[in-house]
Amino acid sequence: MSASAIIPQQRTPLLPDISTSKISAKDRKTRPQTQKKQSPPADNSNDQTTRVTKDEISLYRNSQRQNVCVAMLREGFHRSFEELFSLLQRFEEARQAGGPDNPLWYLPSLQEQPEKLLTLQTHLTRAETAFRAGNFAKVYEEQLALAGYFTGPGEDWLSLYFHQVALRSAQRVRLDGGRKEAEANANLARVYLEQGQLDLAKEHFEVFHCLSKERPWWDATGRPLQQCACEGLCAVYTQLAQGALQSQEYELAIEILSKAFNIAKEADDEEMQGKVAYWVGLAYHRVGDPKTAKEYLTMSLNTSTVLGDTECQGRAYKAIAKSLESDGKLEEAVQHLEKFAEVSRSNKQQENLEEACMSMGIIYSNRGEYERGVEYLQQAYELAKSVCNVGRLQQAQVCVGVTRAQRMLPSFSAHTNNGNPDDIQRIITWKDRRQDAYDYSTVGKK
């Protein structure tokens, strides 16, 4: 009997039974459990919204002016805030005051210029910090930096303001012997001089001169501060004297210029002495003292010749010539005018050369030397035409015309007085042709 007949056949399923109820505990332990495939955890960093603080929002929402002011107040710089706010308000008031006719009207206000606002914030807060510490030298430096920063159109008042407050800070510095106070006065005096406020400039230059006198102080270029003070005083005195000369206050001009000349001698600067001597000589010429005028003008001429200053040299020749002419010394006057012309020609100073030729032409014309007068006046006319000076050109035209007429007058009178037909015919012919002269050899001949 076969084995198949003895052992009953069992039906084995093709696939295992997956019913969990029939899985034994042992099978659960030994059989690997199938886990669901999980996706990797999502990176939620991109989904999270970045938190922006209120202060960061205000930086974009508020104006630069608001941000700067808030930063100052938050950091405790109340003094700086007050000063900045006052300056901004002052600028706006000045800008609105004149309306469209005001030059400031077309300039951007400070609050519309972020860089300048930040610069103000930086230096004002540094100055306040130094002020609290009693370091007035540092306060002075920060204020001076702001005075030098504002140099643009319409900012001269800001520069002046910071120079003024810098002077007040410099006056509180005690350990430098007054050097910073001297420098602050010098800076303020130069600003006033540029603005044409001569009396205020004079006041501060005099303080600068007093503080720096006989002190071993030098500027950044190695020049003594006393010499700088003398130079500034001479410049102010000279401009004040020029105003006095224009208003015909000659005695006052001489008094001011005498001070300037003494200051120039104190500085031991030949160039300065030469320039002041020129104006002293001019003042004495105006009061009718040609001798003293020539003395100072010659001093100016000699100094400029030694220094090779051709502009001052020509100016001195011209002034000496005028002084000699007023004194009746025409030959010497012409000699100095010729030297003036020579210097001007060698340095291609066309306007000065035209002036020299014009002066010589007028002198020769007044002396009755019409040929030479016309020669120089014609040169002056051509030079005035080359430099496109309409006023001088018109003057030269008139002088040339008058001198030519004076040159022809004797011959014209002789032809007229003679009365013979030939001379009368020549006059008629001349009127048709308009020539510059007559034939002198034919006067009076029939």
C-alpha positions in Angstrom: 0.0 0.0 0.0 1.3 3.3 -0.9 2.1 6.0 1.6 -0.6 8.2 0.2 -3.2 5.7 1.1 -2.1 5.4 4.7 -1.4 9.2 5.5 -4.4 11.5 4.9 -3.7 14.5 2.6 -3.9 18.0 4.2 -4.7 21.1 2.3 -1.9 23.7 2.7 -2.9 27.3 1.8 -0.8 29.0 -0.7 -0.5 32.2 1.4 -0.1 32.3 5.2 -3.0 33.2 7.3 -2.7 36.9 8.3 -5.5 36.8 10.8 -4.1 38.5 13.9 -6.3 36.4 16.1 -4.5 33.3 15.1 -0.9 34.8 15.5 0.6 33.6 18.6 2.5 35.7 21.1 5.7 34.0 20.2 5.2 34.8 16.5 4.6 38.4 17.4 7.9 38.5 19.1 9.9 36.7 16.5 8.2 38.1 13.5 9.4 41.5 12.4 6.6 44.0 12.6 5.9 46.0 9.5 5.9 49.7 10.3 4.3 52.4 8.3 6.7 54.4 6.3 6.8 57.8 7.9 7.9 61.0 6.1 10.8 62.8 7.7 9.8 65.6 10.1 9.0 68.8 8.3 11.3 71.7 8.8 9.0 74.3 10.3 11.7 77.0 10.4 10.5 78.5 7.1 6.9 78.4 8.2 7.5 80.3 11.4 7.1 84.1 11.0 10.1 86.1 12.1 9.2 88.3 15.0 9.9 92.0 14.4 10.1 94.3 17.4 8.3 97.5 17.7 11.5 99.5 17.6 12.5 97.8 14.3 9.1 98.7 12.8 9.5 102.3 13.9 12.8 102.5 12.0 10.9 102.0 8.7 7.6 103.7 9.7 9.0 106.9 11.2 11.1 109.6 9.6 14.8 109.8 10.2 14.3 112.9 12.3 11.9 111.0 14.6 14.3 108.1 14.9 17.3 110.3 15.7 15.3 112.2 18.3 13.9 109.1 19.9 17.3 107.5 20.1 18.7 110.6 21.8 16.0 110.7 24.4 16.1 106.9 25.0 19.9 107.1 25.6 19.5 110.0 28.0 20.9 112.8 25.7 18.3 115.4 26.5 20.7 118.3 26.0 21.6 117.1 22.6 18.0 116.5 21.7 17.1 120.0 22.7 19.9 121.5 20.7 19.2 119.4 17.6 15.4 120.2 17.7 16.2 123.9 18.1 18.5 123.9 15.0 16.0 122.0 12.9 13.2 124.4 13.9 15.5 127.4 13.3 16.3 126.2 9.8 12.7 125.6 8.9 11.7 129.1 10.2 14.4 130.7 8.1 13.5 128.7 5.1 9.8 129.5 5.3 10.3 133.2 6.2 11.1 134.6 2.7 9.0 132.2 0.7 10.0 131.4 -2.9 12.2 134.6 -2.9 14.4 133.1 -0.2 17.4 131.1 -1.5 16.9 128.6 1.3 13.4 127.8 0.0 14.9 125.6 -2.8 17.3 123.8 -0.5 16.4 120.5 1.2 15.8 120.9 5.0 18.1 119.2 7.4 15.5 116.6 8.3 15.5 115.5 4.7 19.2 114.7 4.8 19.8 111.5 6.8 23.6 111.7 6.6 23.7 115.1 8.2 21.2 114.2 10.8 23.3 111.2 11.8 26.4 113.4 11.9 24.7 115.9 14.2 23.5 113.0 16.4 27.0 111.6 16.6 28.9 114.7 17.5 26.3 116.3 19.7 26.0 113.2 21.9 29.8 112.9 22.1 30.0 116.5 23.1 27.3 116.0 25.8 29.1 113.0 27.1 32.3 115.0 27.4 30.4 117.9 29.0 29.2 115.6 31.7 32.7 114.4 32.4 34.0 118.0 32.5 36.2 117.4 29.4 35.7 120.7 27.7 38.6 120.2 25.3 36.7 117.2 23.9 33.5 119.3 23.7 35.4 121.9 21.8 36.7 119.4 19.3 33.3 117.9 18.6 31.7 121.3 18.1 34.6 122.4 15.9 34.2 119.2 13.8 30.5 120.2 13.2 31.6 123.7 12.3 33.9 122.4 9.6 31.3 119.8 8.4 28.6 122.3 7.4 30.1 124.1 4.4 27.4 123.6 1.8 25.0 126.2 0.3 22.8 127.8 2.9 24.7 126.2 5.8 26.9 129.2 6.7 24.7 130.0 9.7 25.2 126.4 11.0 29.0 126.8 10.7 28.8 130.1 12.5 26.7 128.7 15.3 29.1 125.8 16.0 32.1 128.2 15.9 30.3 130.4 18.5 29.5 127.5 20.8 33.0 126.1 20.3 34.4 129.4 21.5 32.3 129.2 24.7 33.6 125.7 25.3 37.2 126.7 24.6 37.0 129.5 27.2 36.3 126.8 29.8 39.5 124.8 29.0 42.0 125.6 31.8 45.0 123.4 31.1 46.3 124.7 27.8 47.2 128.3 28.6 44.4 129.7 26.4 45.5 128.1 23.2 42.1 126.7 22.3 40.5 129.9 23.1 42.9 131.7 20.8 42.2 129.2 18.0 38.5 129.5 18.5 38.7 133.3 18.2 40.7 133.0 15.0 38.2 130.6 13.5 35.3 132.8 14.4 37.1 135.9 13.1 37.7 134.2 9.7 34.0 133.3 9.4 33.0 136.9 10.1 35.6 138.2 7.7 34.2 135.9 4.9 30.7 137.2 5.7 31.8 140.8 5.5 31.2 141.6 9.2 34.4 143.5 9.6 33.8 145.0 13.1 33.2 141.5 14.6 36.1 140.0 12.7 38.4 142.8 14.0 37.2 142.2 17.6 38.0 138.5 17.5 41.3 138.9 15.6 42.4 141.3 18.3 41.6 138.8 21.0 43.5 136.1 19.0 46.5 138.5 18.6 46.5 139.3 22.3 46.3 135.6 23.4 48.9 134.4 20.9 51.4 137.2 21.4 54.9 135.9 22.4 53.5 132.4 22.8 55.4 129.4 21.4 52.4 128.1 19.5 52.4 126.9 15.9 49.6 125.8 13.5 49.5 122.6 11.6 51.8 124.0 8.9 54.5 125.1 11.4 53.6 128.7 11.2 53.6 130.8 14.5 50.1 131.6 15.6 51.2 135.2 16.4 52.1 135.7 12.7 48.7 134.2 11.7 47.0 136.7 14.0 49.0 139.6 12.5 48.0 138.5 9.0 44.3 138.4 10.0 44.4 141.8 11.6 46.2 143.3 8.6 43.5 141.9 6.3 40.7 143.4 8.5 42.4 146.7 8.9 43.0 147.0 5.2 39.4 146.3 4.3 38.2 148.8 6.9 40.6 151.4 5.5 39.4 150.7 1.9 35.8 151.5 3.1 37.1 154.7 4.7 38.8 155.7 1.4 35.7 155.1 -0.6 33.7 157.3 1.8 36.5 159.9 1.6 37.4 159.6 5.3 41.1 159.9 4.5 42.3 160.7 8.0 40.5 157.7 9.4 41.9 155.5 6.7 45.5 156.7 7.4 45.0 156.0 11.1 43.7 152.4 10.5 46.5 151.7 7.9 49.2 152.9 10.3 48.0 150.3 12.8 48.1 147.7 10.0 51.6 148.7 9.1 52.8 148.4 12.7 51.2 144.9 12.9 52.9 143.9 9.7 56.3 144.9 11.0 55.6 143.0 14.2 55.0 139.9 12.1 58.3 140.4 10.4 56.7 139.5 7.1 58.0 141.5 4.1 55.2 140.6 1.8 52.6 141.7 4.3 54.5 145.0 4.9 54.7 145.6 1.1 50.9 145.1 0.6 50.1 147.4 3.6 52.6 150.0 2.4 50.8 150.2 -0.9 47.5 151.2 0.8 49.2 153.6 3.1 50.8 155.4 0.1 47.5 155.5 -1.6 45.8 157.1 1.4 48.5 159.8 1.6 48.1 160.4 -2.1 44.4 161.0 -1.5 45.0 163.6 1.2 47.4 165.4 -1.1 50.8 164.4 0.4 52.7 163.1 -2.6 56.0 163.0 -0.8 54.9 160.6 1.9 52.8 158.7 -0.7 55.8 158.1 -2.9 57.9 157.0 0.2 55.4 154.2 1.0 54.7 153.3 -2.6 58.4 153.0 -3.3 58.7 150.7 -0.3 55.9 148.5 -1.7 57.6 148.5 -5.1 61.0 147.5 -3.7 59.4 144.7 -1.6 57.4 143.3 -4.5 60.4 143.4 -6.8 62.5 141.4 -4.3 59.7 138.8 -3.8 59.0 138.6 -7.6 55.4 139.6 -7.1 54.7 141.1 -10.5 51.1 141.9 -9.8 52.0 144.1 -6.8 55.0 145.4 -8.7 52.8 146.7 -11.5 50.2 148.1 -9.1 53.0 150.0 -7.3 54.3 151.4 -10.6 50.8 152.6 -11.5 50.2 154.2 -8.1 53.6 156.0 -8.2 52.9 157.3 -11.7 49.5 158.7 -10.6 51.1 160.4 -7.6 53.9 161.9 -9.8 51.3 163.1 -12.3 49.3 164.9 -9.7 52.5 166.5 -8.5 53.1 167.8 -12.0 56.1 165.5 -12.6 54.9 164.1 -16.0 58.3 162.8 -17.2 58.8 160.6 -14.2 55.1 159.6 -14.3 55.5 158.4 -17.9 58.7 156.5 -17.0 56.8 154.6 -14.3 53.9 153.9 -16.6 56.3 152.5 -19.2 57.7 150.2 -16.5 54.1 149.3 -15.6 53.4 148.4 -19.2 56.6 146.4 -19.5 55.8 144.3 -16.4 52.2 143.8 -17.7 53.4 142.8 -21.2 56.0 140.3 -19.9 53.4 138.6 -17.7 50.6 138.7 -20.3 48.4 140.9 -18.1 46.4 142.4 -20.9 44.0 144.5 -18.8 46.9 146.1 -16.9 48.7 146.7 -20.2 45.6 148.4 -21.6 45.4 150.6 -18.5 49.1 151.6 -18.9 48.7 152.4 -22.5 45.5 154.4 -21.8 47.2 156.5 -19.1 50.3 157.2 -21.3 48.1 158.1 -24.2 46.1 160.6 -22.1 49.3 162.2 -20.7 50.8 162.7 -24.2 47.5 164.0 -25.5 47.2 166.5 -22.6 50.8 167.6 -23.4 49.9 168.2 -27.0 51.9 165.3 -28.3 49.0 164.0 -30.3 50.9 161.6 -32.5 52.3 159.6 -29.5 49.0 160.0 -27.8 47.1 158.4 -30.7 49.7 155.6 -30.8 49.2 154.6 -27.2 45.4 155.1 -27.3 45.1 153.0 -30.4 47.0 150.2 -28.5 44.6 150.6 -25.6 41.7 150.3 -28.0 43.0 147.0 -29.5 43.7 145.6 -26.1 40.3 146.5 -24.7 38.8 144.8 -27.8 40.9 141.6 -27.1 39.8 141.3 -23.5 36.1 142.0 -24.4 35.8 144.8 -21.8 33.0 146.9 -23.2 33.4 149.8 -20.7 37.1 150.1 -21.4 36.5 149.7 -25.1 34.0 152.6 -25.2 36.4 154.8 -23.2 39.3 154.0 -25.6 37.1 154.8 -28.6 36.2 158.2 -27.2 39.9 159.0 -26.3 41.1 157.9 -29.7 38.5 160.0 -31.5 39.2 163.1 -29.4 42.9 162.8 -29.8 42.7 162.3 -33.5 40.5 165.4 -33.8 42.9 167.4 -31.7 45.7 166.2 -34.0 43.9 167.5 -37.1 42.7 170.7 -35.5 45.8 172.9 -36.3 45.8 171.9 -40.0 42.0 172.3 -40.3 42.2 175.7 -38.7 45.0 176.8 -41.0 43.0 175.7 -44.1 39.9 177.5 -42.8 41.7 180.7 -41.9 43.6 180.9 -45.2 40.4 181.1 -47.1 41.9 180.5 -50.6 39.8 178.3 -53.0 42.3 175.5 -52.9 42.2 175.2 -49.1 38.5 175.3 -49.1 38.4 172.6 -51.7 40.6 170.5 -49.6 38.2 170.9 -46.7 35.3 169.8 -48.9 37.3 166.9 -50.2 38.2 165.8 -46.6 34.6 165.9 -45.6 33.8 163.5 -48.4 36.6 161.2 -47.6 37.0 161.6 -43.8 40.7 161.1 -43.7 42.7 161.5 -40.5 44.9 164.4 -41.6 45.6 167.1 -44.1 48.6 167.6 -46.4 50.4 170.2 -44.3 52.7 171.1 -47.2 49.8 172.5 -49.2 48.4 174.8 -46.5 48.2 178.4 -47.8 49.4 177.6 -51.4 47.3 178.7 -54.4 
